[in-house]
């Protein structure tokens, strides 16, 4: 009886993990369609960033948005048009967040 309960729990856990993996955002699974100009669709941009894209994926997706990585020198003038993104990187060098400036 206990073995059957453990087997059932293991199967259920594996199924839940498979569903969670299918629904998690991943930058590599998102379309490679370039979005020209400034960022207009902020929710779509946030979903893209939540997938932790590489700087190369970011530049390919948003070719007209200036990506500023940590350590790069850039002027700090205030832009309200979402045309320049100061990124934060995780330990793997992927974009984990940031802000428009």
C-alpha positions in Angstrom: 0.0 0.0 0.0 2.8 2.5 0.9 4.7 1.6 -2.2 1.7 2.3 -4.4 1.2 5.7 -2.6 4.9 6.6 -3.2 4.6 5.5 -6.9 1.5 7.6 -7.3 3.1 10.7 -5.7 6.2 10.3 -7.9 4.1 10.1 -11.0 2.0 13.1 -10.0 5.2 15.1 -9.2 6.7 14.2 -12.6 3.5 15.2 -14.4 3.3 18.6 -12.6 7.0 19.2 -13.4 6.3 18.5 -17.1 3.4 21.0 -17.1 5.4 23.6 -15.3 8.3 23.3 -17.8 5.9 23.7 -20.8 4.4 26.9 -19.3 7.6 28.6 -18.2 8.7 31.5 -20.4 11.9 30.9 -22.2 13.6 33.5 -24.4 14.8 30.8 -26.8 11.2 29.6 -27.5 9.9 33.1 -28.3 9.7 34.1 -31.9 12.8 35.7 -33.4 10.7 38.4 -35.0 12.5 41.8 -34.7 10.5 44.6 -33.1 11.6 47.8 -34.8 11.7 51.2 -33.1 11.2 51.9 -29.4 9.5 49.5 -27.0 5.7 50.2 -27.3 4.3 46.9 -25.9 5.7 46.9 -22.4 3.9 43.7 -21.3 5.4 41.8 -24.2 8.8 43.3 -23.4 8.5 42.2 -19.8 7.6 38.7 -20.9 10.7 38.6 -23.1 13.0 39.8 -20.3 11.5 37.3 -17.9 12.8 34.6 -20.2 16.3 35.7 -19.4 17.5 36.4 -23.0 21.2 36.7 -23.8 22.4 40.2 -25.0 22.5 38.8 -28.5 18.9 37.6 -28.4 17.9 41.1 -27.0 19.7 42.9 -29.9 18.1 40.6 -32.4 14.6 41.1 -31.0 14.9 44.8 -30.3 17.5 46.1 -32.8 16.6 49.8 -32.4 16.8 49.8 -28.6 20.2 50.6 -27.2 21.3 47.9 -24.8 23.7 49.1 -22.1 25.3 46.3 -20.2 27.0 46.5 -16.7 30.4 48.1 -17.0 29.6 49.9 -20.3 30.0 53.7 -20.4 26.9 55.6 -21.4 25.5 59.0 -21.0 22.8 59.3 -18.4 20.4 61.7 -20.1 16.8 61.0 -19.3 14.8 59.4 -22.2 11.1 58.9 -21.9 10.7 57.0 -25.2 12.0 53.5 -24.0 14.8 53.5 -26.6 17.7 52.7 -24.2 17.7 49.8 -21.7 20.2 49.4 -18.9 20.3 45.7 -18.3 21.1 43.6 -15.2 22.8 40.3 -15.8 22.7 37.1 -13.8 25.7 34.8 -13.2 25.3 33.2 -16.6 25.4 36.5 -18.4 21.7 36.5 -19.2 19.5 39.6 -18.9 17.6 39.2 -15.6 16.1 42.7 -15.4 16.9 46.4 -15.8 15.3 49.7 -16.6 14.8 52.2 -19.3 16.6 55.4 -19.0 
